[in-house]
Amino acid sequence: MSCAGFVGGAGARVRSTSIVSGNALVCASATGSGAAIARLSRRLRGEAGVAGSLALPLMQRRVASQCGTVMMSGSSEGAGKVAIVTGAGRGIGKAIALALGQAGCKVVVNYGVSTAAAEEVVAQIKQGGAEAIAVKANISEKDEVTQLFKTAVETYGTVDIVVNNAGITRDTLVLRMKQEQWLDVINTNLSGVFYCVQEASKIMLKKRTGRIINISSVVGLIGNPGQANYASAKAGVIGMTKACAKEFGSRGVTVNAVAPGFIESDMTETLPIDEIKKMIPLARLGTANEIAGLVKFLAVDPAAAYMTGTVLSIDGGIGM
């Protein structure tokens, strides 16, 4: 069994095939298109008949697993869903936006500073065959959050998924922490999440469906010296998640939190990585794509429909 790589943009050629139960399943190259995979899937269903059609999704997943790839198809679980991802211009937010685009979602890429970075994320999503727009908004400002959601609705008609990912750090010891360092983090990492959840609820509760995923942190569960502001905000996000899950549950809206550990990003570049790895049972930092995979599950997978109020740690075991 062989595979060329990840499914990406348009205009690709098939580079390798694998044979599973008598049917050819194809892994596209890094320049492959979701449309090409969809056409091949339809052709295979036609050749295989009813029994083969039932077995095909399993075979596709098996090939994708052995190839180490994500295979796009015309029947993506997120097809047609509208997702807002805050702080999506870089790092974890970017990975989440790309993952939801690969799942077929229409993605609103929120950013605070870098227009060029956000537009690049939009371009990558579009290259994969999905729709996306970039919207600048400082989520610590309620009026800007309101405009963010208004733009999303004006563009795509509704909002189905909200991923509250945007966050900042202003690390220092409590004795040295200035009021603005405290408030900057609380306003963005906690109040900003509240503003987004509040706007999302206005849309989702009315239509009795929706999924909200709040990005918290292992620091909100176990604390960390020099991060009293960050830990407080992220712990607050967990409490907010549980309260909102109870408020919104009867209307079919789920609210869950993801608590990442130390993830490879520009926010961890200045940390003593070797020392941190010694504290992690898996002895490594996590990746943005690993967080994105979990968020995508909560956002679009049917198996996550009965999950709400949960806090899922993805931290290499450091929070045990």
ChimeraX commands (.cxc) that place a marker at each C-alpha (Angstrom):
marker #1 position 0.00,0.00,0.00 radius 0.5
marker #1 position 1.38,3.40,-0.93 radius 0.5
marker #1 position 0.35,7.01,-0.72 radius 0.5
marker #1 position 1.72,10.27,-2.08 radius 0.5
marker #1 position 0.50,12.60,0.67 radius 0.5
marker #1 position -2.14,15.06,1.81 radius 0.5
marker #1 position -5.12,16.21,-0.23 radius 0.5
marker #1 position -4.78,19.90,-1.01 radius 0.5
marker #1 position -5.70,22.27,-3.84 radius 0.5
marker #1 position -7.17,21.97,-7.29 radius 0.5
marker #1 position -5.74,20.57,-10.48 radius 0.5
marker #1 position -3.86,17.56,-9.10 radius 0.5
marker #1 position -3.01,14.27,-10.75 radius 0.5
marker #1 position -3.26,10.89,-9.04 radius 0.5
marker #1 position 0.22,9.77,-8.07 radius 0.5
marker #1 position -0.35,6.40,-6.48 radius 0.5
marker #1 position -3.02,3.77,-5.91 radius 0.5
marker #1 position -3.67,1.11,-3.32 radius 0.5
marker #1 position -5.66,-2.07,-3.75 radius 0.5
marker #1 position -8.12,-2.94,-1.00 radius 0.5
marker #1 position -10.56,-5.84,-1.38 radius 0.5
marker #1 position -10.26,-5.74,-5.15 radius 0.5
marker #1 position -11.03,-2.01,-5.47 radius 0.5
marker #1 position -8.53,0.71,-6.28 radius 0.5
marker #1 position -8.49,3.46,-3.66 radius 0.5
marker #1 position -6.49,6.53,-4.45 radius 0.5
marker #1 position -4.41,8.85,-2.26 radius 0.5
marker #1 position -3.81,12.19,-3.92 radius 0.5
marker #1 position -0.66,14.27,-3.69 radius 0.5
marker #1 position -0.22,17.47,-1.74 radius 0.5
marker #1 position -1.62,19.29,-4.77 radius 0.5
marker #1 position -4.62,16.98,-5.09 radius 0.5
marker #1 position -8.25,18.12,-4.92 radius 0.5
marker #1 position -11.22,17.06,-2.86 radius 0.5
marker #1 position -13.28,16.98,-6.07 radius 0.5
marker #1 position -10.96,14.37,-7.55 radius 0.5
marker #1 position -11.41,12.14,-4.51 radius 0.5
marker #1 position -15.17,12.58,-4.69 radius 0.5
marker #1 position -15.22,11.54,-8.37 radius 0.5
marker #1 position -13.13,8.48,-7.62 radius 0.5
marker #1 position -15.40,7.56,-4.71 radius 0.5
marker #1 position -18.48,7.74,-6.95 radius 0.5
marker #1 position -16.76,5.63,-9.60 radius 0.5
marker #1 position -15.76,3.02,-7.05 radius 0.5
marker #1 position -19.29,2.84,-5.68 radius 0.5
marker #1 position -20.58,2.25,-9.18 radius 0.5
marker #1 position -18.07,-0.53,-9.80 radius 0.5
marker #1 position -18.50,-2.20,-6.42 radius 0.5
marker #1 position -22.29,-2.39,-6.22 radius 0.5
marker #1 position -24.31,-2.20,-3.02 radius 0.5
marker #1 position -22.03,-4.34,-0.89 radius 0.5
marker #1 position -18.94,-2.51,-2.05 radius 0.5
marker #1 position -20.61,0.82,-1.47 radius 0.5
marker #1 position -21.28,-0.09,2.15 radius 0.5
marker #1 position -17.69,-1.19,2.63 radius 0.5
marker #1 position -16.13,1.78,0.85 radius 0.5
marker #1 position -16.09,4.28,3.75 radius 0.5
marker #1 position -14.32,1.74,5.94 radius 0.5
marker #1 position -11.78,1.05,3.19 radius 0.5
marker #1 position -11.21,4.78,2.70 radius 0.5
marker #1 position -10.56,5.29,6.39 radius 0.5
marker #1 position -8.21,2.28,6.43 radius 0.5
marker #1 position -6.23,3.64,3.49 radius 0.5
marker #1 position -6.12,7.13,4.99 radius 0.5
marker #1 position -4.91,5.70,8.29 radius 0.5
marker #1 position -2.16,3.62,6.73 radius 0.5
marker #1 position -1.11,6.50,4.48 radius 0.5
marker #1 position -1.14,8.98,7.36 radius 0.5
marker #1 position -3.42,11.36,5.43 radius 0.5
marker #1 position -6.76,13.10,5.60 radius 0.5
marker #1 position -8.96,12.20,2.64 radius 0.5
marker #1 position -11.59,14.69,1.52 radius 0.5
marker #1 position -14.82,13.56,-0.10 radius 0.5
marker #1 position -18.00,15.02,-1.52 radius 0.5
marker #1 position -19.92,13.88,1.59 radius 0.5
marker #1 position -17.85,15.71,4.21 radius 0.5
marker #1 position -19.47,15.78,7.64 radius 0.5
marker #1 position -19.24,19.57,7.83 radius 0.5
marker #1 position -20.54,20.25,4.33 radius 0.5
marker #1 position -22.56,23.47,4.28 radius 0.5
marker #1 position -21.94,24.29,7.94 radius 0.5
marker #1 position -20.79,27.82,8.75 radius 0.5
marker #1 position -17.96,28.06,11.27 radius 0.5
marker #1 position -16.38,31.07,12.96 radius 0.5
marker #1 position -12.87,30.50,14.30 radius 0.5
marker #1 position -11.40,33.33,16.35 radius 0.5
marker #1 position -7.67,33.97,16.28 radius 0.5
marker #1 position -7.42,31.91,13.11 radius 0.5
marker #1 position -4.55,33.69,11.41 radius 0.5
marker #1 position -1.83,31.56,12.95 radius 0.5
marker #1 position -0.99,28.63,15.22 radius 0.5
marker #1 position -3.78,26.50,16.64 radius 0.5
marker #1 position -6.50,28.73,15.21 radius 0.5
marker #1 position -5.09,28.41,11.72 radius 0.5
marker #1 position -4.91,24.62,12.02 radius 0.5
marker #1 position -8.54,24.52,13.23 radius 0.5
marker #1 position -9.74,26.73,10.38 radius 0.5
marker #1 position -7.97,24.55,7.82 radius 0.5
marker #1 position -9.35,21.36,9.38 radius 0.5
marker #1 position -12.92,22.67,9.30 radius 0.5
marker #1 position -12.42,23.77,5.71 radius 0.5
marker #1 position -11.25,20.27,4.86 radius 0.5
marker #1 position -14.41,18.96,6.51 radius 0.5
marker #1 position -16.48,21.05,4.09 radius 0.5
marker #1 position -17.37,23.99,6.34 radius 0.5
marker #1 position -17.66,27.58,5.21 radius 0.5
marker #1 position -15.09,29.20,7.46 radius 0.5
marker #1 position -15.01,32.74,8.85 radius 0.5
marker #1 position -11.34,33.34,9.64 radius 0.5
marker #1 position -11.22,35.91,12.42 radius 0.5
marker #1 position -7.99,37.77,13.11 radius 0.5
marker #1 position -6.87,40.73,15.16 radius 0.5
marker #1 position -3.71,42.09,13.54 radius 0.5
marker #1 position -2.23,40.40,10.47 radius 0.5
marker #1 position -4.45,40.72,7.42 radius 0.5
marker #1 position -1.90,38.98,5.20 radius 0.5
marker #1 position -1.73,35.90,7.44 radius 0.5
marker #1 position -5.53,35.61,7.61 radius 0.5
marker #1 position -5.89,36.00,3.85 radius 0.5
marker #1 position -3.34,33.22,3.38 radius 0.5
marker #1 position -5.47,30.92,5.54 radius 0.5
marker #1 position -8.51,31.85,3.45 radius 0.5
marker #1 position -6.58,31.09,0.27 radius 0.5
marker #1 position -5.56,27.66,1.57 radius 0.5
marker #1 position -9.16,26.82,2.51 radius 0.5
marker #1 position -10.39,27.87,-0.92 radius 0.5
marker #1 position -7.63,25.88,-2.58 radius 0.5
marker #1 position -9.04,22.81,-0.84 radius 0.5
marker #1 position -12.48,23.47,-2.33 radius 0.5
marker #1 position -14.28,25.14,0.58 radius 0.5
marker #1 position -15.51,28.70,1.11 radius 0.5
marker #1 position -13.90,31.19,3.49 radius 0.5
marker #1 position -13.65,34.87,4.34 radius 0.5
marker #1 position -11.35,36.81,6.65 radius 0.5
marker #1 position -12.90,39.21,9.16 radius 0.5
marker #1 position -10.87,41.50,11.42 radius 0.5
marker #1 position -12.24,41.90,14.94 radius 0.5
marker #1 position -10.75,42.42,18.38 radius 0.5
marker #1 position -12.77,39.96,20.42 radius 0.5
marker #1 position -12.13,41.87,23.64 radius 0.5
marker #1 position -14.39,44.58,22.20 radius 0.5
marker #1 position -18.08,43.64,22.33 radius 0.5
marker #1 position -19.08,45.86,19.41 radius 0.5
marker #1 position -16.46,44.28,17.17 radius 0.5
marker #1 position -17.65,40.79,18.11 radius 0.5
marker #1 position -21.22,41.80,17.22 radius 0.5
marker #1 position -20.01,43.01,13.83 radius 0.5
marker #1 position -18.05,39.79,13.31 radius 0.5
marker #1 position -21.19,37.70,13.70 radius 0.5
marker #1 position -23.22,40.15,11.60 radius 0.5
marker #1 position -20.73,39.81,8.76 radius 0.5
marker #1 position -20.83,36.02,9.00 radius 0.5
marker #1 position -24.64,35.97,8.81 radius 0.5
marker #1 position -24.74,38.51,5.98 radius 0.5
marker #1 position -22.25,36.43,4.01 radius 0.5
marker #1 position -23.39,32.86,4.69 radius 0.5
marker #1 position -26.87,33.19,6.21 radius 0.5
marker #1 position -26.23,31.67,9.62 radius 0.5
marker #1 position -23.61,30.39,12.08 radius 0.5
marker #1 position -23.49,26.69,13.00 radius 0.5
marker #1 position -20.12,26.35,14.74 radius 0.5
marker #1 position -18.08,28.74,16.86 radius 0.5
marker #1 position -14.54,27.97,17.99 radius 0.5
marker #1 position -13.33,30.43,20.61 radius 0.5
marker #1 position -9.60,30.14,20.15 radius 0.5
marker #1 position -8.18,33.70,20.28 radius 0.5
marker #1 position -5.99,34.36,23.28 radius 0.5
marker #1 position -2.97,36.26,24.55 radius 0.5
marker #1 position -0.39,35.97,27.32 radius 0.5
marker #1 position 1.15,38.62,29.58 radius 0.5
marker #1 position 3.26,36.42,31.84 radius 0.5
marker #1 position 4.85,37.65,35.05 radius 0.5
marker #1 position 4.80,36.86,38.75 radius 0.5
marker #1 position 1.82,38.08,40.79 radius 0.5
marker #1 position 4.00,40.51,42.77 radius 0.5
marker #1 position 5.09,42.20,39.54 radius 0.5
marker #1 position 1.86,42.00,37.55 radius 0.5
marker #1 position 0.48,45.36,36.55 radius 0.5
marker #1 position -3.24,45.97,36.34 radius 0.5
marker #1 position -3.14,46.29,32.56 radius 0.5
marker #1 position -1.38,42.92,32.27 radius 0.5
marker #1 position -4.17,41.34,34.29 radius 0.5
marker #1 position -6.97,43.07,32.42 radius 0.5
marker #1 position -5.52,42.53,28.94 radius 0.5
marker #1 position -5.58,38.76,29.44 radius 0.5
marker #1 position -8.96,38.65,31.19 radius 0.5
marker #1 position -10.58,40.90,28.59 radius 0.5
marker #1 position -9.38,38.80,25.66 radius 0.5
marker #1 position -9.23,35.26,27.04 radius 0.5
marker #1 position -12.38,35.35,29.16 radius 0.5
marker #1 position -14.60,38.31,28.31 radius 0.5
marker #1 position -13.92,37.81,24.59 radius 0.5
marker #1 position -15.11,34.21,24.82 radius 0.5
marker #1 position -18.25,35.36,26.63 radius 0.5
marker #1 position -19.04,37.95,23.95 radius 0.5
marker #1 position -18.69,35.31,21.22 radius 0.5
marker #1 position -20.78,32.75,23.09 radius 0.5
marker #1 position -23.46,35.37,23.69 radius 0.5
marker #1 position -23.65,36.30,20.00 radius 0.5
marker #1 position -23.62,32.64,18.97 radius 0.5
marker #1 position -26.46,31.85,21.35 radius 0.5
marker #1 position -28.69,34.45,19.72 radius 0.5
marker #1 position -28.45,32.54,16.46 radius 0.5
marker #1 position -28.19,28.94,17.63 radius 0.5
marker #1 position -30.87,28.88,20.32 radius 0.5
marker #1 position -33.40,30.27,17.87 radius 0.5
marker #1 position -32.78,27.50,15.34 radius 0.5
marker #1 position -32.28,24.89,18.07 radius 0.5
marker #1 position -28.94,23.61,16.86 radius 0.5
marker #1 position -25.28,24.57,17.02 radius 0.5
marker #1 position -21.91,23.65,18.44 radius 0.5
marker #1 position -19.61,25.87,20.48 radius 0.5
marker #1 position -16.05,24.82,21.28 radius 0.5
marker #1 position -14.04,26.91,23.73 radius 0.5
marker #1 position -10.27,26.56,23.79 radius 0.5
marker #1 position -9.17,26.56,27.42 radius 0.5
marker #1 position -5.79,25.25,28.65 radius 0.5
marker #1 position -4.24,22.70,30.96 radius 0.5
marker #1 position -3.05,25.77,32.88 radius 0.5
marker #1 position -6.69,26.45,33.72 radius 0.5
marker #1 position -6.82,23.03,35.37 radius 0.5
marker #1 position -3.48,22.79,37.17 radius 0.5
marker #1 position -2.15,26.37,37.30 radius 0.5
marker #1 position 1.32,27.60,36.37 radius 0.5
marker #1 position 3.72,30.02,38.09 radius 0.5
marker #1 position 3.88,33.38,36.36 radius 0.5
marker #1 position 0.48,32.91,34.70 radius 0.5
marker #1 position -2.08,33.88,37.33 radius 0.5
marker #1 position -3.94,36.00,34.78 radius 0.5
marker #1 position -3.87,33.34,32.05 radius 0.5
marker #1 position -4.78,30.49,34.45 radius 0.5
marker #1 position -7.66,32.50,35.88 radius 0.5
marker #1 position -9.06,33.29,32.44 radius 0.5
marker #1 position -8.76,29.70,31.20 radius 0.5
marker #1 position -10.32,28.31,34.38 radius 0.5
marker #1 position -13.10,30.81,33.87 radius 0.5
marker #1 position -13.64,29.50,30.35 radius 0.5
marker #1 position -14.17,26.02,31.80 radius 0.5
marker #1 position -16.78,27.30,34.25 radius 0.5
marker #1 position -18.47,29.29,31.48 radius 0.5
marker #1 position -18.52,26.21,29.25 radius 0.5
marker #1 position -20.33,24.14,31.86 radius 0.5
marker #1 position -22.82,26.89,32.73 radius 0.5
marker #1 position -23.65,27.52,29.07 radius 0.5
marker #1 position -23.96,23.80,28.36 radius 0.5
marker #1 position -26.67,23.61,31.00 radius 0.5
marker #1 position -28.40,26.75,29.72 radius 0.5
marker #1 position -28.34,25.79,26.05 radius 0.5
marker #1 position -28.79,22.02,26.19 radius 0.5
marker #1 position -32.59,21.98,25.99 radius 0.5
marker #1 position -32.34,23.90,22.70 radius 0.5
marker #1 position -29.98,21.38,21.08 radius 0.5
marker #1 position -26.85,23.53,21.35 radius 0.5
marker #1 position -23.71,21.85,22.66 radius 0.5
marker #1 position -20.88,23.66,24.44 radius 0.5
marker #1 position -17.58,21.90,25.09 radius 0.5
marker #1 position -14.05,22.91,26.01 radius 0.5
marker #1 position -10.66,21.68,24.86 radius 0.5
marker #1 position -7.72,22.06,27.23 radius 0.5
marker #1 position -4.43,21.83,25.33 radius 0.5
marker #1 position -1.12,21.33,27.06 radius 0.5
marker #1 position 2.15,22.73,25.75 radius 0.5
marker #1 position 1.80,23.00,21.97 radius 0.5
marker #1 position 4.47,23.84,19.42 radius 0.5
marker #1 position 3.77,27.49,18.54 radius 0.5
marker #1 position 5.19,30.98,18.74 radius 0.5
marker #1 position 3.71,31.20,22.26 radius 0.5
marker #1 position 5.99,28.36,23.47 radius 0.5
marker #1 position 9.16,29.25,21.55 radius 0.5
marker #1 position 10.67,31.18,24.47 radius 0.5
marker #1 position 9.90,28.53,27.10 radius 0.5
marker #1 position 12.49,26.05,28.48 radius 0.5
marker #1 position 11.28,23.26,26.21 radius 0.5
marker #1 position 13.70,20.57,27.40 radius 0.5
marker #1 position 12.66,21.06,31.00 radius 0.5
marker #1 position 8.98,21.07,30.07 radius 0.5
marker #1 position 9.33,17.80,28.15 radius 0.5
marker #1 position 10.61,16.15,31.32 radius 0.5
marker #1 position 7.27,16.92,32.98 radius 0.5
marker #1 position 5.20,15.44,30.14 radius 0.5
marker #1 position 4.64,11.66,30.19 radius 0.5
marker #1 position 4.72,11.56,26.38 radius 0.5
marker #1 position 7.99,13.55,26.51 radius 0.5
marker #1 position 7.13,15.96,23.70 radius 0.5
marker #1 position 5.07,19.01,22.89 radius 0.5
marker #1 position 1.81,18.62,21.06 radius 0.5
marker #1 position 1.07,19.95,17.59 radius 0.5
marker #1 position -1.55,22.36,16.34 radius 0.5
marker #1 position -2.92,19.69,14.02 radius 0.5
marker #1 position -3.58,17.39,16.97 radius 0.5
marker #1 position -5.68,20.09,18.63 radius 0.5
marker #1 position -7.44,20.79,15.33 radius 0.5
marker #1 position -8.39,17.14,14.93 radius 0.5
marker #1 position -10.09,17.07,18.31 radius 0.5
marker #1 position -11.90,20.35,17.67 radius 0.5
marker #1 position -13.10,19.11,14.29 radius 0.5
marker #1 position -14.56,16.04,15.99 radius 0.5
marker #1 position -16.49,18.19,18.46 radius 0.5
marker #1 position -17.60,20.56,15.70 radius 0.5
marker #1 position -18.88,18.26,12.96 radius 0.5
marker #1 position -18.74,14.58,13.91 radius 0.5
marker #1 position -22.14,12.97,14.55 radius 0.5
marker #1 position -20.58,11.02,17.44 radius 0.5
marker #1 position -20.08,14.31,19.32 radius 0.5
marker #1 position -23.78,15.22,19.21 radius 0.5
marker #1 position -24.39,13.79,22.71 radius 0.5
marker #1 position -21.40,15.54,24.28 radius 0.5
marker #1 position -21.86,18.82,26.11 radius 0.5
marker #1 position -20.25,20.47,29.12 radius 0.5
marker #1 position -17.14,18.33,28.71 radius 0.5
marker #1 position -13.53,19.46,29.11 radius 0.5
marker #1 position -11.25,17.36,26.96 radius 0.5
marker #1 position -7.57,17.52,27.91 radius 0.5
marker #1 position -5.06,17.02,25.13 radius 0.5
marker #1 position -1.81,17.57,26.95 radius 0.5
marker #1 position 0.48,14.55,26.67 radius 0.5
marker #1 position -0.50,13.56,30.20 radius 0.5
marker #1 position 0.96,16.57,32.03 radius 0.5
marker #1 position -2.38,17.30,33.70 radius 0.5
marker #1 position -2.66,13.90,35.40 radius 0.5
marker link #1:1,2 radius 0.2
marker link #1:2,3 radius 0.2
marker link #1:3,4 radius 0.2
marker link #1:4,5 radius 0.2
marker link #1:5,6 radius 0.2
marker link #1:6,7 radius 0.2
marker link #1:7,8 radius 0.2
marker link #1:8,9 radius 0.2
marker link #1:9,10 radius 0.2
marker link #1:10,11 radius 0.2
marker link #1:11,12 radius 0.2
marker link #1:12,13 radius 0.2
marker link #1:13,14 radius 0.2
marker link #1:14,15 radius 0.2
marker link #1:15,16 radius 0.2
marker link #1:16,17 radius 0.2
marker link #1:17,18 radius 0.2
marker link #1:18,19 radius 0.2
marker link #1:19,20 radius 0.2
marker link #1:20,21 radius 0.2
marker link #1:21,22 radius 0.2
marker link #1:22,23 radius 0.2
marker link #1:23,24 radius 0.2
marker link #1:24,25 radius 0.2
marker link #1:25,26 radius 0.2
marker link #1:26,27 radius 0.2
marker link #1:27,28 radius 0.2
marker link #1:28,29 radius 0.2
marker link #1:29,30 radius 0.2
marker link #1:30,31 radius 0.2
marker link #1:31,32 radius 0.2
marker link #1:32,33 radius 0.2
marker link #1:33,34 radius 0.2
marker link #1:34,35 radius 0.2
marker link #1:35,36 radius 0.2
marker link #1:36,37 radius 0.2
marker link #1:37,38 radius 0.2
marker link #1:38,39 radius 0.2
marker link #1:39,40 radius 0.2
marker link #1:40,41 radius 0.2
marker link #1:41,42 radius 0.2
marker link #1:42,43 radius 0.2
marker link #1:43,44 radius 0.2
marker link #1:44,45 radius 0.2
marker link #1:45,46 radius 0.2
marker link #1:46,47 radius 0.2
marker link #1:47,48 radius 0.2
marker link #1:48,49 radius 0.2
marker link #1:49,50 radius 0.2
marker link #1:50,51 radius 0.2
marker link #1:51,52 radius 0.2
marker link #1:52,53 radius 0.2
marker link #1:53,54 radius 0.2
marker link #1:54,55 radius 0.2
marker link #1:55,56 radius 0.2
marker link #1:56,57 radius 0.2
marker link #1:57,58 radius 0.2
marker link #1:58,59 radius 0.2
marker link #1:59,60 radius 0.2
marker link #1:60,61 radius 0.2
marker link #1:61,62 radius 0.2
marker link #1:62,63 radius 0.2
marker link #1:63,64 radius 0.2
marker link #1:64,65 radius 0.2
marker link #1:65,66 radius 0.2
marker link #1:66,67 radius 0.2
marker link #1:67,68 radius 0.2
marker link #1:68,69 radius 0.2
marker link #1:69,70 radius 0.2
marker link #1:70,71 radius 0.2
marker link #1:71,72 radius 0.2
marker link #1:72,73 radius 0.2
marker link #1:73,74 radius 0.2
marker link #1:74,75 radius 0.2
marker link #1:75,76 radius 0.2
marker link #1:76,77 radius 0.2
marker link #1:77,78 radius 0.2
marker link #1:78,79 radius 0.2
marker link #1:79,80 radius 0.2
marker link #1:80,81 radius 0.2
marker link #1:81,82 radius 0.2
marker link #1:82,83 radius 0.2
marker link #1:83,84 radius 0.2
marker link #1:84,85 radius 0.2
marker link #1:85,86 radius 0.2
marker link #1:86,87 radius 0.2
marker link #1:87,88 radius 0.2
marker link #1:88,89 radius 0.2
marker link #1:89,90 radius 0.2
marker link #1:90,91 radius 0.2
marker link #1:91,92 radius 0.2
marker link #1:92,93 radius 0.2
marker link #1:93,94 radius 0.2
marker link #1:94,95 radius 0.2
marker link #1:95,96 radius 0.2
marker link #1:96,97 radius 0.2
marker link #1:97,98 radius 0.2
marker link #1:98,99 radius 0.2
marker link #1:99,100 radius 0.2
marker link #1:100,101 radius 0.2
marker link #1:101,102 radius 0.2
marker link #1:102,103 radius 0.2
marker link #1:103,104 radius 0.2
marker link #1:104,105 radius 0.2
marker link #1:105,106 radius 0.2
marker link #1:106,107 radius 0.2
marker link #1:107,108 radius 0.2
marker link #1:108,109 radius 0.2
marker link #1:109,110 radius 0.2
marker link #1:110,111 radius 0.2
marker link #1:111,112 radius 0.2
marker link #1:112,113 radius 0.2
marker link #1:113,114 radius 0.2
marker link #1:114,115 radius 0.2
marker link #1:115,116 radius 0.2
marker link #1:116,117 radius 0.2
marker link #1:117,118 radius 0.2
marker link #1:118,119 radius 0.2
marker link #1:119,120 radius 0.2
marker link #1:120,121 radius 0.2
marker link #1:121,122 radius 0.2
marker link #1:122,123 radius 0.2
marker link #1:123,124 radius 0.2
marker link #1:124,125 radius 0.2
marker link #1:125,126 radius 0.2
marker link #1:126,127 radius 0.2
marker link #1:127,128 radius 0.2
marker link #1:128,129 radius 0.2
marker link #1:129,130 radius 0.2
marker link #1:130,131 radius 0.2
marker link #1:131,132 radius 0.2
marker link #1:132,133 radius 0.2
marker link #1:133,134 radius 0.2
marker link #1:134,135 radius 0.2
marker link #1:135,136 radius 0.2
marker link #1:136,137 radius 0.2
marker link #1:137,138 radius 0.2
marker link #1:138,139 radius 0.2
marker link #1:139,140 radius 0.2
marker link #1:140,141 radius 0.2
marker link #1:141,142 radius 0.2
marker link #1:142,143 radius 0.2
marker link #1:143,144 radius 0.2
marker link #1:144,145 radius 0.2
marker link #1:145,146 radius 0.2
marker link #1:146,147 radius 0.2
marker link #1:147,148 radius 0.2
marker link #1:148,149 radius 0.2
marker link #1:149,150 radius 0.2
marker link #1:150,151 radius 0.2
marker link #1:151,152 radius 0.2
marker link #1:152,153 radius 0.2
marker link #1:153,154 radius 0.2
marker link #1:154,155 radius 0.2
marker link #1:155,156 radius 0.2
marker link #1:156,157 radius 0.2
marker link #1:157,158 radius 0.2
marker link #1:158,159 radius 0.2
marker link #1:159,160 radius 0.2
marker link #1:160,161 radius 0.2
marker link #1:161,162 radius 0.2
marker link #1:162,163 radius 0.2
marker link #1:163,164 radius 0.2
marker link #1:164,165 radius 0.2
marker link #1:165,166 radius 0.2
marker link #1:166,167 radius 0.2
marker link #1:167,168 radius 0.2
marker link #1:168,169 radius 0.2
marker link #1:169,170 radius 0.2
marker link #1:170,171 radius 0.2
marker link #1:171,172 radius 0.2
marker link #1:172,173 radius 0.2
marker link #1:173,174 radius 0.2
marker link #1:174,175 radius 0.2
marker link #1:175,176 radius 0.2
marker link #1:176,177 radius 0.2
marker link #1:177,178 radius 0.2
marker link #1:178,179 radius 0.2
marker link #1:179,180 radius 0.2
marker link #1:180,181 radius 0.2
marker link #1:181,182 radius 0.2
marker link #1:182,183 radius 0.2
marker link #1:183,184 radius 0.2
marker link #1:184,185 radius 0.2
marker link #1:185,186 radius 0.2
marker link #1:186,187 radius 0.2
marker link #1:187,188 radius 0.2
marker link #1:188,189 radius 0.2
marker link #1:189,190 radius 0.2
marker link #1:190,191 radius 0.2
marker link #1:191,192 radius 0.2
marker link #1:192,193 radius 0.2
marker link #1:193,194 radius 0.2
marker link #1:194,195 radius 0.2
marker link #1:195,196 radius 0.2
marker link #1:196,197 radius 0.2
marker link #1:197,198 radius 0.2
marker link #1:198,199 radius 0.2
marker link #1:199,200 radius 0.2
marker link #1:200,201 radius 0.2
marker link #1:201,202 radius 0.2
marker link #1:202,203 radius 0.2
marker link #1:203,204 radius 0.2
marker link #1:204,205 radius 0.2
marker link #1:205,206 radius 0.2
marker link #1:206,207 radius 0.2
marker link #1:207,208 radius 0.2
marker link #1:208,209 radius 0.2
marker link #1:209,210 radius 0.2
marker link #1:210,211 radius 0.2
marker link #1:211,212 radius 0.2
marker link #1:212,213 radius 0.2
marker link #1:213,214 radius 0.2
marker link #1:214,215 radius 0.2
marker link #1:215,216 radius 0.2
marker link #1:216,217 radius 0.2
marker link #1:217,218 radius 0.2
marker link #1:218,219 radius 0.2
marker link #1:219,220 radius 0.2
marker link #1:220,221 radius 0.2
marker link #1:221,222 radius 0.2
marker link #1:222,223 radius 0.2
marker link #1:223,224 radius 0.2
marker link #1:224,225 radius 0.2
marker link #1:225,226 radius 0.2
marker link #1:226,227 radius 0.2
marker link #1:227,228 radius 0.2
marker link #1:228,229 radius 0.2
marker link #1:229,230 radius 0.2
marker link #1:230,231 radius 0.2
marker link #1:231,232 radius 0.2
marker link #1:232,233 radius 0.2
marker link #1:233,234 radius 0.2
marker link #1:234,235 radius 0.2
marker link #1:235,236 radius 0.2
marker link #1:236,237 radius 0.2
marker link #1:237,238 radius 0.2
marker link #1:238,239 radius 0.2
marker link #1:239,240 radius 0.2
marker link #1:240,241 radius 0.2
marker link #1:241,242 radius 0.2
marker link #1:242,243 radius 0.2
marker link #1:243,244 radius 0.2
marker link #1:244,245 radius 0.2
marker link #1:245,246 radius 0.2
marker link #1:246,247 radius 0.2
marker link #1:247,248 radius 0.2
marker link #1:248,249 radius 0.2
marker link #1:249,250 radius 0.2
marker link #1:250,251 radius 0.2
marker link #1:251,252 radius 0.2
marker link #1:252,253 radius 0.2
marker link #1:253,254 radius 0.2
marker link #1:254,255 radius 0.2
marker link #1:255,256 radius 0.2
marker link #1:256,257 radius 0.2
marker link #1:257,258 radius 0.2
marker link #1:258,259 radius 0.2
marker link #1:259,260 radius 0.2
marker link #1:260,261 radius 0.2
marker link #1:261,262 radius 0.2
marker link #1:262,263 radius 0.2
marker link #1:263,264 radius 0.2
marker link #1:264,265 radius 0.2
marker link #1:265,266 radius 0.2
marker link #1:266,267 radius 0.2
marker link #1:267,268 radius 0.2
marker link #1:268,269 radius 0.2
marker link #1:269,270 radius 0.2
marker link #1:270,271 radius 0.2
marker link #1:271,272 radius 0.2
marker link #1:272,273 radius 0.2
marker link #1:273,274 radius 0.2
marker link #1:274,275 radius 0.2
marker link #1:275,276 radius 0.2
marker link #1:276,277 radius 0.2
marker link #1:277,278 radius 0.2
marker link #1:278,279 radius 0.2
marker link #1:279,280 radius 0.2
marker link #1:280,281 radius 0.2
marker link #1:281,282 radius 0.2
marker link #1:282,283 radius 0.2
marker link #1:283,284 radius 0.2
marker link #1:284,285 radius 0.2
marker link #1:285,286 radius 0.2
marker link #1:286,287 radius 0.2
marker link #1:287,288 radius 0.2
marker link #1:288,289 radius 0.2
marker link #1:289,290 radius 0.2
marker link #1:290,291 radius 0.2
marker link #1:291,292 radius 0.2
marker link #1:292,293 radius 0.2
marker link #1:293,294 radius 0.2
marker link #1:294,295 radius 0.2
marker link #1:295,296 radius 0.2
marker link #1:296,297 radius 0.2
marker link #1:297,298 radius 0.2
marker link #1:298,299 radius 0.2
marker link #1:299,300 radius 0.2
marker link #1:300,301 radius 0.2
marker link #1:301,302 radius 0.2
marker link #1:302,303 radius 0.2
marker link #1:303,304 radius 0.2
marker link #1:304,305 radius 0.2
marker link #1:305,306 radius 0.2
marker link #1:306,307 radius 0.2
marker link #1:307,308 radius 0.2
marker link #1:308,309 radius 0.2
marker link #1:309,310 radius 0.2
marker link #1:310,311 radius 0.2
marker link #1:311,312 radius 0.2
marker link #1:312,313 radius 0.2
marker link #1:313,314 radius 0.2
marker link #1:314,315 radius 0.2
marker link #1:315,316 radius 0.2
marker link #1:316,317 radius 0.2
marker link #1:317,318 radius 0.2
marker link #1:318,319 radius 0.2
marker link #1:319,320 radius 0.2
view
